[in-house]
Amino acid sequence: MKQFLKNLQSLQFKLVMIYMLLIIIGMQIIGLYFTNSLERDLTGNFKNNIDSQVTLIDTRIKEIFQESGDDREQMHSDIQSLLADYGNRPEIEEIRYINADNILVGTSRISNESLVGSRINEPMTRDALQSGIANDEIFVNVDKDNQRVWILNQPVVVSDEVAGVIYVESNVESIYAQLEAINNTFIIATLFSLVITSILGIFVARTITKPITDMRNQALLMSEGDYTSRVQIYSDDEIGQLAGSFNILSKKVQEAQANTESEKKRLDSVITHMSDGIIATDRRGRIRIVNEMAVGMLNLRTQSDDLHGKNMLDLLRLGEELNLEDIIQEANDSHLIFIDSGDDVTTLRVNFSTIVTDTGFINGYIAVLHDVTEQERIDAERREFVANVSHELRTPLTSMRSYIEALQDGAWQDEEIAPKFLSVTRDETDRMGRLVEDLLQLSRMDNDAEEIQKEVVDFKLFINRVIDRFEMTHKDEVVFTRHIPDAPLFTDISVDKMGQVLDNVLSNAIKYQHGDPKRVDIHLKQNTLYNRMTIRIKDYGLGIPNNKVDRIFDRFYRVDKGRARKMGGTGLGLAISKEIIEAHNGKIWANSVENEGTTVFINLPCEVIEEDEWDV
């Protein structure tokens, strides 16, 4: 007994007892903290995993909104297809998308697809739609053996408005089952450690090495591209903190990888759908990226992937003019290239830029191609127009100046010459007045400053009155042949403007004939199928060369400039007529055979009006 008591008082026994008490107390404290921490981390990781998937779904739904536009059927179909991809996720029971009207648009659960299109009356969902703030809750589902379910409602905000809610239902029972299993294991381990303290060192060593092993395994997974797994934290010591930091690092790498992939997809989409051509190269000028627009602009009969590795300057047909050093030195310069597509020539403006790293190292080059064909054509037409206006104004001014100088030199005293000179001066002044008036009218029409007052008229009566007027003024000089139907033909026109068009066309038909008498045929025909009519005015005069017919409606264009000036034309009559006809939603064109005559066609819309209604 004495020996036993002595043993109880021994330092070894005290140390053992203290050690055991420390183990018991420490294990209880650690167990409580470990359980709470593990529960928080497991639920947190689970929710973060769900949140990351919801974020991806949210981003994709916003993209679907932008891509679909007003096509709601296509948008709903794309959303349903998106959610269907998440139907086989074990951690997710169901994902729904409910729009702003509480209507179910799509679901990942096949058994609930029949509910698509029905109204969802979930209080949490309504709160998320009204407030625009996400909400979540964990509750016990009595319908599923009292399993714990986590419900998340994530609003989808498009253009600063809540467009809908992503509803996620996840089974979290596995987390608590895992926690319970871990707790049971921990209790058993505690009891076992008290029984066999001899192996406590091994157990302690294992608790130290286990997180390190997990981190090693996680590092291997990260090296293979898997950033979803997390290291389990067993304690809050230095190793536990390292494991937590490792988890944070893994999460940030995962987010960075996702952002990188998202930005890459977004950049690819932008490059693909740009209206300009894009060519990106490496530092040696070898093509790495080229969009389909650039392939089309360059009229290349190949796929964009087949151009990878080719020299950019050779592809742009600038290899003989430029090199990579020129691009660096002339970074702001642009170059024009001309692409012959067979039917016409396309003009492209190429702008170069360099890709420079933070250290100043040139990492590549970018070429942006703009189609400036139409711009170059407009600039050429503008220059030609200014030149024509200057010429047309300078010609009568020069003539007037010559005659005035002659009068100043004494010709005014000659009773025979002075009246002729004054008459020519007056004619030139009138011609300048007509030219200025035509220019002002064209300017008003170009700027939509001239309002056209339309009214519904019987075009048969209207054109007959115009022809009657020409017959009175050209009596015994011109023979007008009419092919006009007897039935009324109504159309919505400006009488003054349309009279100006017919005057121009008929005057030209008479002016450019040499017959005796001159002949003009007028045909009027209605196309009842399209509710349009066609006026055909044919003369038997000089005609127009076939290669110049399409240009007679251009401003200041004359087939024979000298002949036109002698006859008093400004070169703007047919151009004004074209503007007037197009303002009436019509079309004017001409056919001609040289030395046989010209036919002008005018097509206008008709008004479907019963004759009885018109009479009333």
C-alpha positions, 0 to 999 in steps of 0.5 A, a space after each residue: 500500500 505504501 508503495 502504491 501511495 508512493 507511486 501516486 505521489 511520484 513525479 512520473 505519475 503526476 506528469 502522466 496524470 497531468 498529461 492525461 488531464 491536459 489531453 482530456 481538457 485539450 481534446 475537449 477544447 480542440 474538439 469543440 473549436 474543431 467542430 465549429 471551425 470545420 462546420 463553418 469551413 465546410 458550409 462556407 466552402 459549400 456555399 462559396 462553391 454554389 455562389 461561384 456557380 451562381 455567379 457564372 450562371 448570372 454572367 451567362 444569363 446577362 450575356 443571353 439578354 444581350 445576345 437575344 435582344 427582343 427575341 424572348 423565345 430564344 432567350 428562354 430557350 438559351 436559359 433553359 439549355 444553360 440550366 439543363 447543364 447543371 441538372 447532374 450536379 450532385 451538390 445541387 438539387 435544382 436551379 431555377 430562373 424566375 423572371 421579374 413577373 415571378 414566372 418560371 423561365 427554366 429549371 435544371 430538374 427534368 421532373 419540374 420542366 412542366 412547371 416552366 411558364 407558371 407563376 412561382 409564389 415563394 416569399 423569399 423569391 418575391 423578396 429578392 425580386 422586390 429588394 434586389 438583395 440576395 437571401 438564403 436559408 437552411 431549413 429541414 425538408 420534412 418531405 425528404 426524410 428531414 434532410 437539411 436544404 439550403 435555399 439561395 435566391 440571387 437577383 439578376 440585375 440587367 441595366 440597373 433593373 432586377 430582371 429575375 432571380 436565380 433560385 438554387 436548392 442544395 442538399 447540405 445534409 452531406 455536410 452535417 453527416 460528414 461533421 457527425 462522422 468526424 465528431 464520432 471519430 474524434 470521440 473514439 480517437 479521444 477515448 482510444 488515446 486515453 487507453 493507449 497513451 503509448 501511441 499518442 505520439 504517433 497520433 500527434 505526429 499524424 495530426 501534424 503530418 496529415 494537413 501537410 499531406 493534404 496540401 501536397 496533394 492539393 498542390 499536385 491537383 493545382 499543377 494539373 489545373 484543378 483549383 476546386 478542392 480545398 485542404 481540410 483544416 484540423 487545427 488553428 496552429 501554424 500548420 492550420 494557418 498555412 492550410 487556410 492560407 493555402 485554401 485562400 491561395 487556391 480560391 484566388 487562383 481559381 477566381 483569377 483563372 475564371 476571370 482570365 477565361 471569361 475575359 478571353 471569351 469576351 475578347 474573342 467575341 468582341 474580335 469576332 463580331 467587330 466591324 473592322 478587321 483585326 490582325 494580331 502578331 507576335 514580335 516577329 510579325 507572324 500572325 497569331 490572331 485574325 478575325 473573319 472580318 479581316 479575311 473577308 476584307 482581304 478577299 482571302 478564300 481560306 479559313 482564319 486558322 490557316 493564316 496563323 504563322 504567315 507574315 502580316 505585311 506580306 498578307 497585307 501586300 505591304 511587304 515591299 513598302 514597310 518592315 517592322 521597324 517602320 511600324 515602330 517608328 511610324 506608329 500613328 501613320 496609316 496606309 491605304 491598300 486596294 483589294 480587287 474583288 473582281 467586280 470592284 476595288 475595295 479601299 482599306 485603311 490599315 492602322 498599326 500599333 505595337 504591343 509593349 510590355 511594362 519593361 518596354 519590350 515589344 511583344 507583338 503588333 496589331 493591325 486594324 483594317 477599316 473599309 473606307 471605300 464608301 468614304 473615299 467615294 464620297 470624298 471623290 464625289 465631293 471634290 468633283 462636285 466642288 470642282 463642277 460648281 466652281 467651273 459652272 459659275 466661272 464660265 458665265 462669269 468669264 463670259 460676262 466679264 469679257 463682254 463687259 470689258 468690251 462694252 467698257 472699251 467702247 462697244 457700248 457706242 456701237 448700236 449694232 454690237 451693244 445690244 447683242 453684248 447686253 443680251 448675252 450678258 443677260 442670258 449668262 446672268 439668267 443662267 447663273 440665277 438658274 444654277 444658283 436656284 438649282 443648287 439651293 433646291 438641292 441643298 434644301 433637299 439634301 438637308 431635308 429642309 424643303 418640306 414636300 406637301 403631298 396630296 392624292 390626285 388622279 395621275 391620269 388627269 395630272 399627266 394629261 394636263 402637263 402634256 396638253 401644256 407642252 402641246 400648246 407651247 410646241 404646236 406643230 413642232 412636236 408630236 406627242 403620242 399618249 398611251 394612257 389608260 382611261 381608268 383613274 389612277 390615284 397617287 399621293 404626290 406634290 403636284 408642283 414637284 412632280 410637275 417639275 420632274 415631268 417638265 425636266 424629262 419632257 424638255 430634255 426629250 424635245 431639246 435633244 431631237 433634230 427631227 421635223 416634227 419631233 416625236 415623244 411617246 408617253 406611256 402610263 401603266 399600273 401594276 396592280 399586284 404591287 400597287 405601283 405605276 410606271 411612266 415611260 417617256 421615249 424620244 427619238 433623238 440623239 441618244 446616250 452612249 451605253 456606258 454613260 446612261 447610268 450617270 445622267 442623273 449625277 449632278 453636273 454630269 452632261 453627255 456633251 457639255 458644250 451642247 448642253 450649255 448652248 441649250 441653257 442647261 445647268 446640269 442639275 435638272 435630272 439630279 433634282 428630278 431624281 431627288 424628288 422621285 426618291 422623296 416620293 418613294 419612287 425610282 427613276 432610270 433611263 435606257 438609251 440607244 445612241 442615235 436612236 433615242 432615250 427612254 426615261 422610266 419613272 416608277 411611283 406608288 399608287 393609292 388604292 381608292 375607289 372611284 366612288 370614294 374619290 367623287 365624294 
